[in-house]
Amino acid sequence: MALAMRLFWSLLLLASVLAGTNAAQAHPHVWITAKSELIYAPDGSITGVRHAWTFDDMFSTYALQGLDTKVKGVYSHEELAPLAQTNVESLKEFGFFSFAKADGKKEKFEEPVDYFLEYNDSLLTLHFTLPLKTPVKAKALTLDVFDPEFFIDFKFADTDPVRLVGAPGACQMKFQRPNDGTANAKTLGEQGFADGGNANYGAMFANKILVDCP
């Protein structure tokens, strides 16, 4: 149990160590398949974002080691609650891997709410909502989801990767997957590390959500 509680935090801390090594080591160690919902209030202001992140099978299996359950192989929300809390608390150090701008101004998020873990088909999925510190009406909203150090590779689901919930009818959403594939990471990374610019290395793999509301 203690191992599972500390695993997510330990892996993310390792990212900062790997960032200081050579470019050949700049590749992901955890893979996440993501879905996101942008949440709007009745007055048309955006209030937050709801994420669902499904971890790869290796991470899921390792994270569950030592976790006691009533039924072997079955993990309830209640049994997974301590691990879910550790996960969301750990994400704060990394800005929740979610970077928002409203009309060009950076926006900040509150602590996650409504979070829980679920276990299906041998995979763990972390659900959580990030409320904006201040709801905002924006003509142009952008949300980037990525790990700046590329320790975690975020890939959005092929089906319904992003949804607008309660947005005004005139709002239009565009979703852009990363333009650069993993095959380009080493070449691009070598120059970045040589220039000392590896702090935001993962930005080339950012998933970009853009919403225009006239």
C-alpha positions as CSV (number, residue, x, y, z in Angstrom):
1,M,0.0,0.0,0.0
2,A,2.7,2.5,0.9
3,L,4.5,1.7,-2.3
4,A,1.4,2.4,-4.4
5,M,0.8,5.7,-2.5
6,R,4.3,7.0,-3.3
7,L,4.7,5.7,-6.8
8,F,3.1,8.5,-8.8
9,W,5.1,11.1,-6.9
10,S,8.3,9.2,-7.2
11,L,8.0,8.8,-10.9
12,L,7.3,12.5,-11.5
13,L,10.2,13.6,-9.3
14,L,12.4,11.4,-11.5
15,A,11.5,13.6,-14.4
16,S,13.5,16.5,-13.0
17,V,16.5,14.2,-12.7
18,L,16.2,12.9,-16.3
19,A,15.9,16.5,-17.5
20,G,19.4,17.0,-16.4
21,T,20.8,14.1,-18.4
22,N,21.8,13.8,-22.0
23,A,19.3,14.1,-24.9
24,A,19.4,10.4,-25.6
25,Q,17.4,9.9,-22.4
26,A,14.7,12.4,-23.3
27,H,11.9,10.1,-24.0
28,P,8.6,9.3,-22.1
29,H,8.4,6.7,-19.3
30,V,4.7,7.0,-18.7
31,W,2.0,7.0,-21.4
32,I,-1.4,8.6,-20.8
33,T,-4.5,8.5,-23.1
34,A,-6.5,11.6,-22.3
35,K,-10.0,13.1,-22.7
36,S,-10.9,16.6,-21.6
37,E,-14.0,18.6,-21.1
38,L,-14.1,22.4,-21.0
39,I,-16.8,23.5,-18.6
40,Y,-18.9,26.7,-19.0
41,A,-21.3,28.5,-16.8
42,P,-24.8,29.7,-17.9
43,D,-23.4,33.2,-18.4
44,G,-20.9,32.0,-21.0
45,S,-17.8,32.1,-18.8
46,I,-15.4,29.1,-18.6
47,T,-15.2,27.8,-15.1
48,G,-12.7,24.9,-15.5
49,V,-11.6,21.8,-17.2
50,R,-12.4,18.1,-16.5
51,H,-9.7,15.6,-17.3
52,A,-9.8,11.8,-17.6
53,W,-6.3,10.3,-17.9
54,T,-5.9,6.6,-18.6
55,F,-2.4,5.3,-17.7
56,D,-0.6,2.6,-19.6
57,D,-0.7,-1.0,-18.6
58,M,2.7,-1.1,-17.0
59,F,2.2,1.9,-14.9
60,S,-1.3,0.7,-13.9
61,T,0.0,-2.7,-12.8
62,Y,2.9,-1.3,-10.8
63,A,0.8,1.4,-9.1
64,L,-1.6,-1.3,-7.8
65,Q,1.1,-3.4,-6.2
66,G,0.5,-3.8,-2.5
67,L,-3.0,-2.4,-2.6
68,D,-5.4,-4.4,-0.4
69,T,-8.9,-5.1,-1.8
70,K,-11.9,-7.1,-0.7
71,V,-12.0,-9.0,-4.0
72,K,-8.8,-9.9,-5.8
73,G,-8.5,-8.1,-9.1
74,V,-11.4,-5.7,-8.3
75,Y,-10.7,-2.2,-7.2
76,S,-13.5,0.1,-6.0
77,H,-13.5,3.9,-6.0
78,E,-13.3,3.7,-2.2
79,E,-10.3,1.4,-2.2
80,L,-8.5,3.6,-4.8
81,A,-9.3,6.8,-3.0
82,P,-6.0,7.2,-1.1
83,L,-4.0,6.7,-4.3
84,A,-6.2,9.1,-6.2
85,Q,-5.6,11.8,-3.5
86,T,-1.9,11.2,-3.7
87,N,-2.0,11.5,-7.5
88,V,-3.8,14.8,-7.6
89,E,-1.8,16.3,-4.8
90,S,1.4,15.4,-6.7
91,L,0.2,17.0,-9.9
92,K,0.2,20.5,-8.3
93,E,4.0,20.6,-8.5
94,F,3.8,20.2,-12.2
95,G,1.0,22.7,-12.9
96,F,-1.4,19.8,-13.5
97,F,0.2,19.5,-17.0
98,S,-2.5,22.0,-18.0
99,F,-1.7,25.4,-19.3
100,A,-4.5,27.9,-20.1
101,K,-4.7,31.3,-21.6
102,A,-7.7,33.5,-22.0
103,D,-7.3,36.2,-24.7
104,G,-3.6,35.8,-24.4
105,K,-3.5,36.1,-20.6
106,K,-2.3,33.1,-18.5
107,E,-4.9,31.7,-16.2
108,K,-4.4,29.7,-13.0
109,F,-6.3,26.8,-11.6
110,E,-7.6,26.0,-8.1
111,E,-6.9,22.7,-6.4
112,P,-8.5,19.7,-8.2
113,V,-12.0,18.6,-7.1
114,D,-14.3,15.7,-7.8
115,Y,-11.3,13.4,-8.3
116,F,-11.3,9.6,-8.3
117,L,-9.6,6.6,-9.8
118,E,-11.3,3.8,-11.7
119,Y,-10.0,0.5,-12.9
120,N,-11.2,-1.1,-16.1
121,D,-9.6,-3.6,-18.5
122,S,-6.4,-3.7,-16.4
123,L,-5.9,0.1,-16.7
124,L,-6.2,2.9,-14.2
125,T,-8.0,6.1,-15.2
126,L,-7.7,9.3,-13.1
127,H,-10.7,11.6,-13.2
128,F,-10.4,15.2,-11.8
129,T,-11.7,18.7,-12.4
130,L,-9.6,21.8,-12.3
131,P,-11.6,24.9,-11.5
132,L,-10.2,28.2,-12.8
133,K,-9.3,30.6,-10.0
134,T,-11.5,33.1,-11.6
135,P,-14.1,32.2,-14.2
136,V,-13.5,34.2,-17.4
137,K,-15.4,35.1,-20.5
138,A,-12.9,34.9,-23.4
139,K,-13.1,35.4,-27.1
140,A,-10.0,33.2,-27.5
141,L,-9.2,30.4,-25.1
142,T,-6.3,28.0,-25.4
143,L,-5.5,25.0,-23.3
144,D,-2.3,23.1,-23.8
145,V,-1.8,19.6,-22.2
146,F,1.7,18.3,-22.0
147,D,4.7,17.5,-19.8
148,P,7.4,20.2,-20.3
149,E,10.1,17.5,-19.7
150,F,8.4,14.8,-21.8
151,F,8.6,12.3,-19.0
152,I,4.9,11.6,-19.6
153,D,3.6,11.3,-23.1
154,F,0.0,12.6,-23.4
155,K,-2.0,11.2,-26.3
156,F,-5.6,12.2,-26.6
157,A,-8.2,9.6,-27.4
158,D,-9.1,9.0,-31.1
159,T,-12.8,9.3,-30.4
160,D,-14.3,12.4,-28.7
161,P,-10.9,13.6,-27.3
162,V,-12.3,17.1,-26.3
163,R,-15.8,18.3,-25.5
164,L,-17.3,21.7,-24.6
165,V,-19.8,21.5,-21.8
166,G,-22.4,24.3,-21.6
167,A,-20.5,26.6,-24.0
168,P,-22.4,29.3,-25.9
169,G,-23.7,28.0,-29.2
170,A,-21.5,30.4,-31.2
171,C,-18.3,29.0,-29.7
172,Q,-16.2,26.8,-32.0
173,M,-13.5,24.4,-30.8
174,K,-10.4,23.2,-32.6
175,F,-8.1,20.5,-31.4
176,Q,-4.5,20.1,-32.6
177,R,-2.4,17.1,-31.9
178,P,1.4,17.4,-31.7
179,N,2.9,18.2,-35.0
180,D,6.2,16.5,-34.1
181,G,6.3,12.8,-33.5
182,T,8.5,10.9,-31.1
183,A,10.9,10.1,-34.0
184,N,11.9,13.7,-34.0
185,A,12.6,14.0,-30.3
186,K,16.2,13.1,-30.3
187,T,17.2,15.4,-33.2
188,L,15.3,18.3,-31.8
189,G,16.3,17.5,-28.2
190,E,20.0,17.5,-28.9
191,Q,19.9,21.1,-30.0
192,G,17.6,22.0,-27.1
193,F,20.0,20.5,-24.6
194,A,23.0,22.0,-26.2
195,D,21.4,25.5,-25.9
196,G,20.3,24.8,-22.4
197,G,16.7,25.1,-23.4
198,N,15.5,21.7,-22.2
199,A,13.2,23.1,-19.5
200,N,10.3,23.2,-21.8
201,Y,11.4,20.4,-24.1
202,G,8.0,18.7,-24.1
203,A,6.2,21.7,-25.6
204,M,6.8,20.3,-29.1
205,F,4.5,17.4,-28.0
206,A,1.7,19.7,-26.6
207,N,-1.9,18.9,-27.3
208,K,-3.6,22.2,-28.1
209,I,-7.3,23.0,-27.5
210,L,-8.5,26.3,-29.0
211,V,-11.9,27.8,-28.5
212,D,-13.2,30.9,-30.3
213,C,-16.3,32.6,-28.9
214,P,-17.4,35.6,-31.0
